[in-house]
Amino acid sequence: MVEASDAIAGYVDRGRDAFESDAAIRDAVLYQIVVLGEAAKAALASDPTLEANLPEVEWSPIARMRDRVAHHYWATDREIVWTTATESVPELRRALESALRRLDR
């Protein structure tokens, strides 16, 4: 999840104009969102206590966004994807870092 978050950060660092004009960048961001959601689902499937033990990670919204992108791709709103990539994913990255530090103790 950290790697997918970092990949998204690298794509959005190219700017909103690049996101809007380059389908490859949009596709890459969308793919990494799917990766995030799949990883969140897999983590919870392997250890259902993660949701309660790591409440700073918003597990359900990640999975729902993945489902939206994967199953309703034709109705994916670029504004929502951009906001997710530039606001929600960095917040998620910080929460993951915090969770990993706590787990390493």
GITAHU-V503378 format. One record per residue. N is the residue number from 0. SS is DSSP state (hx for helix, st for strand, lp for the rest). PSI is psi in whole degrees, -180 to 180 (none if undefined). OMEGA is omega in radians with two decimals (NA if undefined). Layout:
N_SS_PSI_OMEGA, N_SS_PSI_OMEGA
This chain:
0_lp_-37_3.11, 1_hx_-44_-3.14, 2_hx_-41_3.11, 3_hx_-41_3.09, 4_hx_-43_3.13, 5_hx_-39_3.11, 6_hx_-44_3.11, 7_hx_-44_3.13, 8_hx_-41_3.12, 9_hx_-38_3.13, 10_hx_-44_-3.09, 11_hx_-19_3.05, 12_lp_-20_3.11, 13_lp_-13_3.04, 14_lp_163_-3.10, 15_hx_-38_3.14, 16_hx_-42_3.11, 17_hx_-41_3.11, 18_hx_-43_-3.11, 19_hx_-36_-3.01, 20_hx_-18_-3.05, 21_lp_107_-3.12, 22_hx_-31_3.14, 23_hx_-38_3.11, 24_hx_-45_3.09, 25_hx_-46_3.14, 26_hx_-40_3.13, 27_hx_-42_3.11, 28_hx_-46_-3.14, 29_hx_-42_3.12, 30_hx_-45_-3.13, 31_hx_-31_3.04, 32_hx_-41_3.08, 33_hx_-43_3.11, 34_hx_-46_3.11, 35_hx_-49_-3.12, 36_hx_-42_3.11, 37_hx_-42_3.13, 38_hx_-40_3.11, 39_hx_-45_3.12, 40_hx_-42_-3.14, 41_hx_-40_3.13, 42_hx_-45_-3.14, 43_hx_-34_3.11, 44_hx_-36_-3.12, 45_hx_-26_3.12, 46_lp_90_-3.10, 47_lp_-16_3.13, 48_lp_-13_-3.13, 49_hx_-40_-3.10, 50_hx_-42_3.13, 51_hx_-36_-3.08, 52_hx_-22_-3.13, 53_lp_66_-3.06, 54_lp_-16_3.12, 55_lp_-19_3.07, 56_lp_122_-3.11, 57_lp_84_-3.01, 58_hx_-49_-3.07, 59_hx_-46_3.11, 60_hx_-35_3.11, 61_hx_-47_-3.13, 62_hx_-39_3.14, 63_hx_-39_3.12, 64_hx_-40_3.08, 65_hx_-47_-3.13, 66_hx_-40_3.13, 67_hx_-48_-3.12, 68_hx_-43_-3.06, 69_hx_-36_-3.02, 70_hx_-15_-3.14, 71_lp_41_-3.05, 72_hx_-32_-3.13, 73_hx_-19_-3.12, 74_hx_18_-3.13, 75_lp_124_-3.11, 76_lp_121_-3.12, 77_hx_-36_3.14, 78_hx_-42_3.12, 79_hx_-42_3.12, 80_hx_-45_3.14, 81_hx_-46_3.13, 82_hx_-42_3.09, 83_hx_-47_-3.08, 84_hx_-34_-3.05, 85_hx_-19_-3.12, 86_hx_-55_-3.06, 87_hx_-42_-3.11, 88_hx_-44_3.06, 89_hx_-37_3.06, 90_hx_-43_3.09, 91_hx_-43_-3.14, 92_hx_-44_3.10, 93_hx_-42_3.13, 94_hx_-40_3.11, 95_hx_-43_3.10, 96_hx_-45_3.11, 97_hx_-45_-3.14, 98_hx_-43_3.13, 99_hx_-38_3.08, 100_hx_-43_3.14, 101_hx_-39_-3.14, 102_hx_-29_-3.13, 103_hx_-17_-3.11, 104_lp_none_NA
